Amino acid sequence: MKISISYPPIINHLGQKAMVSQNRNVQYFKKPTYLLPVVQAQAATKLKKNGFDVIWDDGNAELKTFDKWYLDLIKIKPDLIFMEGTTPVMHFLWDLSKKIKKELPNTILVIGGYHAMRQPQETLLKSDFDIVLKSTNLDFVLLELCNELKINNLSLNKIETKGITYRKQDTLDEIIDNGAFKMVENLDSSEIVDRNLVKWKNYAYENGNFLQTPGTYSSSVIRDCMFGKCTFCRYNGPELSFSKMSITKSVDEYEDLIINHGVKEIFDDSGVWFRGKDAIDFAKEIIRRGLHRKGCYFGFNTRFEYLDEETIKWLAKANFRFILIGLESGSNYTLNKLNKGYSMREIRMNLELMTKYGLHPHLTIMVGYYWETKEMLDETVNVVKDFMFKGLARTLQVTICTPVDYTPYHIECVEKKKLIVDNYNDFDMSKVIVKTPIDHSYYYKAIKEMYSIAFHPKFIIRQIIFLFNFKKRDWQFLFTYSIRAIRRVNQHIFNLTNKAS
Ligand code: SF4
């Protein structure tokens, strides 16, 4: 049975490509960052290990045009195609499913991703997708589904696999919901990504988060998020579980990546990575195997408060560098509304500790919340400037808070009638789409101001002062990474602020 895990190139009227993978909020970029969709890659690996003929078909990372990607897919004639989508690309994928079905009527079309997962009926009614996969543990569900379809000669008349909603083959208007997939106890039964299968080098260079290349994403140690309460975030909902992988299994993968693939930077894209004893034990295992001396940096996502001084000390010893943290806002009111679970006080203390031990915190910030006043926005800009000028954070990323995929924030915006658009295509983070107390241009200006910090003399002087720590990473940061960063910053400024002037 031939299975294709497919990402079609989706290009907008400005010639920008949609970044869809890894369940990110979709954004369009001229020079996209190609992110390895880790769970999908684990799914491909699992299917291959179980004897299926798997095609890893990422048209974006392979730099294909849509036409080339489409013709190649039709030629391959898979028995099953799996795609992933979020709100702003749903119309595109629905139309695409109809186009594919005309050419390949016997191919089973399966869709995953948070939008379809939370409204499976809508997708089945509006498209020619046959099955909506409703679990974030899609590697487990996809294997079970494919095994069942294989036994039943690809019949869609009665499927038992849990965690899907499907349209019956003989009565096309009958939609069957098979309920939720049972939670996975731990991730040790998930697969370590088969790097050759997913052509890992396609994702190893064009990623602004890597100070050194080739870099790669590891098989995540945590699926979903152990916090899971932030209102705007997809890792928030009753259908989401939380499961983790053992330290030994994960460090085995790091060792393989460093020794056998020459990887220079490894990032774990778990919603939030290990904390406390797990994080310290992980760092100790890296040190025990001598991997901290191989010139490879490590990084992960976390939340403020999850790392205390002892943990940070061990992480620094083990050569961790890039720490991606959601600051979201400089206003305590907003942090509270978003249910972040901490205030500016904890944020500052945490950043001071990370900087003390030489880590490079990367802040993610959002603007354009439906309640955000000029004062709140100014608080954010001032806090971010302060952190960046004092060296408490090295890099940042600012986005427009866009309600998507039926997150609590999205539902709140609908209920409070704050949304000013109803076309899903408009949910692509390129503009503010909620009613706000101030003119939208203030948010675009704030984004520009924050991205421009990278060019500010105070920021540059701070980076020069860091050189006197005589750490390789600080020299690399100033002399190699900054060139790439400037290109990316320019792109972000263009993408998000061309409406500001
Ligand atoms: S801590 Fe991060 S990953 Fe977890 S729910 Fe909040 S924003 Fe999402």
Residues whose N, C-alpha, C, O or C-beta is under 5 A from the ligand:
A	BS01	SF4	C225 F227 G228 K229 C230 C233 Y235 G271 V272 R303 G326
